[in-house]
Amino acid sequence: MLTPKRIYIEELLDAGEGADNDVAENLADLRRINRFLGGRSVVMKALTACLSESRAESFSLLDVGTGSADIPGAILEWSQSRGIKTVVCGLDISERNLRVARGVLGVTGDLRLVIGDAKLLPFPDQSFDFVTASLFLHHFHNEDAVMLLAEFLRVARRAVIVNDLIRNLVPYYFIKVLGPLFTKSFLTRHDGPVSVLRGFTRAELGGLARLAGMQSFKVKRIFPYRLLLVANGSGATDERRG
């Protein structure tokens, strides 16, 4: 009863609505949401777990649909503070998002920002150790989500890490009612509830991963209403085959 049918209403940010200052407010809202509602910590914990398994002293990472680039920025800051050699890249199809992230939100030059289509990533096979995507996959129909996951798998040597939303009426009404209290942008107030209804169940996300060719992966629920998919990259698969 609390899991409605998945909807495909376009979000305002995806439709290009708003001026640069509106986008800046929206991306700043999303940064706060990621910081206080688990987005950053979900990805960071998954990444550090992968790194601890291999005891790596360096790594490269691509964050797809990076938006304000707060999550790859946090990863870069974390790795630099520990003396870990890191190449971190954020990709977004929206030039405006990246322009606002760099010019208004203060993303540093150490973080590489690239304009590109996530369905056809402009990188060779296995060109990054890790590929991450946070609150991104739900923007797409299932068929396109499978294509995206397949591209993530192609580019990732070691692991793919996806953090997204559980589709449930509890967070939907929470954001609908209380969202105006902690968001500034009209884009966020519209897109937040829509995003929840475009989210996934655990079984659905696992099914998409299988269709994308992911052979070794785990999907788990993160309190309160997040999903985490961690899959071995194509390089890890090749090592097992060898």
C-alpha positions as CSV (number, residue, x, y, z in Angstrom):
1,M,0.0,0.0,0.0
2,L,2.9,2.4,0.7
3,T,4.6,1.6,-2.6
4,P,2.8,3.3,-5.5
5,K,3.3,2.6,-9.2
6,R,6.4,4.2,-10.6
7,I,5.7,7.5,-12.4
8,Y,7.6,9.3,-15.2
9,I,6.7,12.9,-14.7
10,E,9.6,15.1,-15.9
11,E,11.4,17.1,-13.2
12,L,11.7,20.9,-13.7
13,L,15.5,20.9,-13.5
14,D,15.7,18.2,-16.2
15,A,13.4,20.3,-18.4
16,G,15.8,23.3,-18.1
17,E,13.5,25.5,-16.1
18,G,14.8,28.4,-14.0
19,A,17.6,30.9,-14.4
20,D,21.1,30.3,-13.1
21,N,20.3,31.7,-9.6
22,D,17.3,29.3,-9.4
23,V,19.6,26.4,-10.4
24,A,22.2,27.5,-7.8
25,E,19.5,27.5,-5.1
26,N,18.3,24.0,-6.2
27,L,21.8,22.6,-6.3
28,A,22.5,24.1,-2.9
29,D,19.3,22.4,-1.6
30,L,20.5,19.1,-3.0
31,R,23.8,19.5,-1.2
32,R,22.1,20.0,2.1
33,I,19.9,17.0,1.4
34,N,22.9,14.8,0.6
35,R,24.7,16.1,3.7
36,F,22.0,15.6,6.2
37,L,19.8,12.8,4.8
38,G,22.6,10.3,4.0
39,G,23.6,10.9,0.4
40,R,27.3,11.6,1.0
41,S,27.7,9.2,3.8
42,V,26.1,6.3,1.8
43,V,28.5,6.7,-1.0
44,M,31.6,7.4,1.2
45,K,31.0,4.3,3.3
46,A,30.6,2.1,0.3
47,L,33.7,3.5,-1.3
48,T,35.9,3.2,1.8
49,A,34.7,-0.4,2.2
50,C,35.8,-1.2,-1.4
51,L,39.2,0.6,-0.8
52,S,39.8,-1.2,2.5
53,E,39.3,-4.6,0.8
54,S,42.2,-3.9,-1.6
55,R,44.3,-1.5,0.6
56,A,44.7,0.7,-2.4
57,E,47.1,3.7,-2.2
58,S,45.5,5.5,-5.2
59,F,42.3,5.3,-7.2
60,S,40.3,7.1,-9.9
61,L,36.6,7.8,-9.8
62,L,33.9,9.1,-12.1
63,D,30.7,10.6,-10.6
64,V,27.9,10.5,-13.2
65,G,25.1,13.0,-13.1
66,T,27.2,15.0,-10.7
67,G,25.0,18.1,-10.4
68,S,26.6,20.4,-7.8
69,A,29.6,18.0,-7.6
70,D,29.3,17.8,-3.8
71,I,29.8,14.1,-3.5
72,P,32.9,13.8,-5.7
73,G,34.2,16.9,-4.0
74,A,33.8,15.3,-0.6
75,I,35.5,12.1,-1.9
76,L,38.4,14.2,-3.2
77,E,38.8,16.1,0.1
78,W,38.7,12.8,2.0
79,S,41.4,11.2,-0.1
80,Q,43.6,14.3,-0.1
81,S,43.5,14.5,3.7
82,R,44.8,10.9,3.9
83,G,47.5,11.3,1.3
84,I,45.8,9.0,-1.2
85,K,46.6,9.8,-4.8
86,T,43.2,10.4,-6.5
87,V,41.8,11.4,-9.9
88,V,38.1,12.4,-9.4
89,C,35.9,13.5,-12.3
90,G,32.3,14.7,-12.3
91,L,30.2,14.3,-15.4
92,D,26.9,16.0,-16.2
93,I,25.0,16.6,-19.4
94,S,24.0,20.1,-18.3
95,E,26.6,22.8,-19.0
96,R,24.6,25.1,-16.8
97,N,24.8,22.7,-13.8
98,L,28.6,22.6,-14.2
99,R,28.9,26.3,-14.7
100,V,26.9,27.0,-11.6
101,A,28.8,24.4,-9.6
102,R,32.2,25.9,-10.6
103,G,31.3,29.6,-10.6
104,V,28.7,29.9,-7.8
105,L,29.1,26.9,-5.5
106,G,32.9,27.1,-5.5
107,V,34.0,23.7,-6.9
108,T,37.8,23.7,-7.0
109,G,39.9,23.1,-10.0
110,D,41.2,19.8,-8.5
111,L,37.9,18.2,-9.4
112,R,37.6,17.7,-13.1
113,L,34.2,18.5,-14.5
114,V,33.1,17.1,-17.9
115,I,30.0,17.7,-20.0
116,G,28.8,14.4,-21.4
117,D,25.9,12.0,-22.0
118,A,25.7,9.3,-19.3
119,K,24.2,6.9,-21.8
120,L,27.3,7.1,-23.9
121,L,30.1,7.9,-21.6
122,P,33.1,9.6,-23.4
123,F,35.6,7.3,-21.8
124,P,37.3,4.0,-22.8
125,D,36.5,0.7,-21.2
126,Q,37.7,0.4,-17.6
127,S,39.1,3.9,-17.5
128,F,38.1,4.5,-13.9
129,D,38.5,2.4,-10.8
130,F,35.1,3.4,-9.5
131,V,31.9,4.8,-11.1
132,T,29.4,6.4,-8.7
133,A,25.9,7.9,-9.3
134,S,23.8,9.5,-6.6
135,L,20.2,10.4,-6.9
136,F,20.6,10.1,-10.7
137,L,19.2,6.8,-11.9
138,H,15.6,7.5,-10.9
139,H,15.5,10.3,-13.6
140,F,15.2,7.6,-16.3
141,H,12.8,5.0,-17.6
142,N,13.7,1.4,-16.8
143,E,15.1,0.8,-20.3
144,D,17.4,3.8,-20.1
145,A,18.4,2.9,-16.5
146,V,19.6,-0.5,-17.8
147,M,21.6,1.3,-20.5
148,L,23.1,3.6,-17.9
149,L,24.1,0.7,-15.6
150,A,25.7,-1.1,-18.5
151,E,27.8,2.0,-19.3
152,F,28.8,2.4,-15.7
153,L,29.9,-1.3,-15.7
154,R,31.8,-0.8,-18.9
155,V,33.9,2.1,-17.6
156,A,34.4,0.8,-14.0
157,R,37.4,-1.4,-13.4
158,R,36.7,-2.2,-9.7
159,A,33.2,-1.2,-8.7
160,V,30.0,0.6,-9.5
161,I,28.3,2.4,-6.6
162,V,24.7,3.7,-7.1
163,N,22.8,5.6,-4.4
164,D,19.1,6.3,-5.0
165,L,15.7,6.6,-3.5
166,I,13.2,4.1,-2.3
167,R,9.7,4.7,-3.8
168,N,7.4,5.0,-0.8
169,L,4.6,7.3,0.3
170,V,6.1,8.0,3.6
171,P,9.1,10.0,2.3
172,Y,6.8,11.4,-0.4
173,Y,4.5,13.1,2.1
174,F,7.4,14.0,4.4
175,I,9.0,16.0,1.6
176,K,5.7,17.3,0.3
177,V,4.7,18.7,3.7
178,L,8.1,19.6,5.3
179,G,10.2,20.2,2.3
180,P,9.4,24.0,2.1
181,L,10.9,24.3,5.6
182,F,14.5,23.3,4.6
183,T,14.6,24.0,0.8
184,K,14.8,27.4,-0.9
185,S,14.3,26.6,-4.5
186,F,10.9,26.2,-6.2
187,L,12.7,23.6,-8.4
188,T,13.5,21.5,-5.3
189,R,10.0,21.8,-3.9
190,H,8.5,20.5,-7.1
191,D,11.2,17.9,-8.0
192,G,11.7,16.4,-4.5
193,P,8.3,14.7,-4.2
194,V,8.4,13.7,-7.9
195,S,11.9,12.1,-7.4
196,V,10.5,9.9,-4.6
197,L,7.7,8.6,-6.9
198,R,10.3,7.9,-9.6
199,G,12.4,5.8,-7.2
200,F,12.8,2.1,-7.0
201,T,12.1,-0.9,-4.8
202,R,15.0,-3.1,-3.8
203,A,13.8,-5.9,-6.2
204,E,13.4,-3.5,-9.1
205,L,16.9,-2.1,-8.8
206,G,18.4,-5.6,-8.6
207,G,16.4,-6.5,-11.7
208,L,17.8,-3.6,-13.6
209,A,21.3,-4.5,-12.5
210,R,20.9,-8.1,-13.8
211,L,19.6,-6.8,-17.1
212,A,22.6,-4.5,-17.4
213,G,24.9,-7.5,-17.2
214,M,26.1,-7.0,-13.6
215,Q,27.1,-10.5,-12.4
216,S,28.2,-9.8,-8.9
217,F,26.3,-7.1,-7.0
218,K,24.4,-6.3,-3.8
219,V,21.4,-4.1,-3.3
220,K,20.6,-3.1,0.3
221,R,18.3,-0.6,2.0
222,I,19.9,2.3,3.9
223,F,17.9,3.9,6.6
224,P,15.6,5.6,6.2
225,Y,14.6,5.5,2.5
226,R,17.8,5.0,0.4
227,L,18.9,2.1,-1.8
228,L,22.6,1.3,-2.3
229,L,23.8,-0.8,-5.3
230,V,27.4,-2.0,-5.2
231,A,28.5,-4.1,-8.2
232,N,31.9,-5.5,-9.2
233,G,33.3,-3.5,-12.2
234,S,34.2,-5.1,-15.5
235,G,37.8,-5.3,-14.5
236,A,37.0,-7.4,-11.5
237,T,34.9,-9.6,-13.7
238,D,37.8,-10.0,-16.1
239,E,40.1,-11.0,-13.2
240,R,37.7,-13.7,-12.1
241,R,37.5,-15.1,-15.7
242,G,41.3,-15.1,-16.0
